[in-house]
C-alpha cells in the first residue's frame, strides 16, 4: 500500500452566517398577527414554488393557541389549466354530493352553525350518520356533520 504523499489542503474559511435584525418575540399572538404571518409566509412559499414551476394553495390557520403557537398548512402542486391544484377531496365531493342532497358547487361554500362560520371541505360515504366534513373558518378545526343539517344550513344561508 502506497503512502499518501499529497499535501493536505488548508481548511476553507467558513462564511459568516448572515442574520437579520433580531426582533424580540411578542408576549402573545393576536389574530391580526397570525393573519399577517400567514400572508407573509404565503408570499414566500409562492415565490419559492414558482421558481420550480409549481403553485401553492392558500395556507389556512389551525390549532390556534394565542399564548404559544398556531399551525399553517400549505399545499404545493403542479398547476392545472385553470391555475388551481388538483384536489381529490373536491372531485369526490362533486361526484357524491347529489347522493346526499347537495350540489357539486357546494364544495367550499360557507354556512353558520351554532354561531360559527363553517366551510364544506369534503364528503365521506363511509360515515353514513356524519358524511359531510367541514372546518370552522375561525380556527380551521374540522367537524363531521349530517348531510340533512348541512343542506338546511345552506338553504338558510341564502342559496
C-alpha positions in Angstrom: 0.0 0.0 0.0 1.4 3.4 -1.0 1.7 6.2 1.4 -0.4 9.4 0.5 2.2 12.0 -0.5 -0.2 14.8 -1.2 -0.1 17.9 1.0 -3.4 18.3 2.9 -5.3 21.4 1.8 -5.9 24.1 4.2 -9.4 24.2 5.6 -11.8 26.6 3.8 -12.7 29.6 5.8 -16.3 29.5 6.9 -18.5 32.1 5.5 -20.1 34.2 8.2 -23.8 33.4 8.7 -26.0 36.3 7.6 -28.5 37.1 10.2 -31.4 39.6 10.1 -32.1 42.1 12.7 -33.4 40.2 15.7 -36.9 41.2 16.7 -38.0 40.4 20.2 -40.9 37.9 20.3 -44.3 39.2 21.2 -45.8 38.3 24.6 -48.9 36.7 23.0 -50.1 36.1 19.5 -53.1 38.0 18.2 -55.5 37.1 15.4 -54.1 40.0 13.4 -50.5 39.0 13.8 -51.4 35.4 12.9 -53.1 36.6 9.7 -50.2 38.9 8.7 -47.7 36.0 9.3 -49.9 33.7 7.2 -50.0 36.2 4.3 -46.2 36.8 4.5 -45.5 33.0 4.6 -47.9 32.5 1.6 -46.0 35.1 -0.4 -42.6 33.5 0.4 -43.9 30.0 -0.3 -45.4 31.1 -3.6 -42.2 32.7 -4.7 -40.2 29.5 -4.0 -42.8 27.3 -5.7 -42.9 29.5 -8.8 -39.2 29.1 -9.3 -39.9 25.3 -9.8 -43.0 25.8 -12.0 -45.4 24.9 -9.2 -48.2 26.7 -7.4 -49.4 27.0 -3.8 -52.8 26.7 -2.4 -53.6 29.2 0.4 -52.3 28.1 3.8 -55.0 28.2 6.4 -54.5 28.8 10.1 -55.4 26.0 12.5 -54.7 24.8 16.1 -54.5 28.4 17.2 -53.3 28.9 20.7 -52.8 32.7 21.2 -50.4 32.1 24.1 -48.0 29.9 22.2 -48.4 28.8 18.6 -50.6 28.0 15.6 -50.3 25.8 12.5 -50.3 26.8 8.9 -50.7 24.2 6.1 -49.7 24.9 2.5 -50.5 22.7 -0.4 -48.0 22.7 -3.3 -48.6 21.1 -6.6 -48.5 21.2 -10.4 -51.0 23.8 -11.6 -53.9 22.6 -13.7 -55.1 24.6 -16.7 -57.2 27.0 -14.5 -54.2 27.6 -12.2 -55.5 25.5 -9.3 -54.1 22.4 -7.7 -55.9 19.1 -8.3 -57.9 18.2 -5.2 -59.1 14.6 -4.7 -61.4 15.8 -1.9 -63.1 18.2 -4.3 -63.5 15.6 -7.0 -65.0 13.1 -4.6 -67.4 15.7 -3.2 -68.5 16.7 -6.7 -69.2 13.1 -7.6 -71.1 12.1 -4.4 -72.8 15.4 -3.4 -76.1 14.6 -5.3 -76.5 11.4 -3.3 -76.6 13.4 -0.1 -78.9 16.2 -1.3 -76.1 18.7 -2.1 -74.9 20.3 -5.3 -71.3 19.7 -6.7 -70.8 23.5 -6.5 -71.4 23.4 -2.7 -67.8 22.4 -2.1 -66.1 25.3 -0.3 -69.4 27.1 0.5 -69.8 28.5 4.0 -72.7 28.5 6.4 -73.5 29.3 10.0 -73.9 26.6 12.6 -74.2 27.4 16.3 -73.0 30.9 15.7 -69.8 29.7 14.0 -69.0 30.0 10.3 -68.2 26.6 8.7 -66.8 25.7 5.2 -67.6 22.5 3.4 -64.3 20.7 2.8 -65.2 17.1 2.0 -67.5 14.1 2.0 -67.0 10.6 3.3 -69.6 8.0 2.4 -68.1 5.6 4.9 -69.6 7.8 7.7 -73.4 7.4 7.0 -74.5 9.4 10.0 -72.0 12.3 9.5 -70.8 12.2 5.9 -70.0 15.9 5.4 -66.7 17.2 6.5 -66.5 20.9 7.4 -64.0 23.2 9.0 -64.7 26.1 11.3 -63.4 29.2 9.5 -62.2 31.0 12.6 -59.6 28.3 13.6 -59.6 25.6 10.9 -60.9 22.9 13.3 -62.6 20.0 11.5 -66.1 18.8 12.1 -68.3 16.0 10.8 -72.0 16.8 10.1 -75.1 15.1 9.0 -76.0 15.9 5.3 -79.5 16.9 6.2 -78.2 19.6 8.6 -75.7 20.9 6.0 -78.5 21.1 3.4 -80.7 23.1 5.8 -77.8 25.4 6.8 -77.1 26.2 3.2 -80.7 27.0 2.5 -80.8 29.3 5.5 -77.6 30.9 4.2 -79.5 32.1 1.1 -78.9 29.6 -1.5 
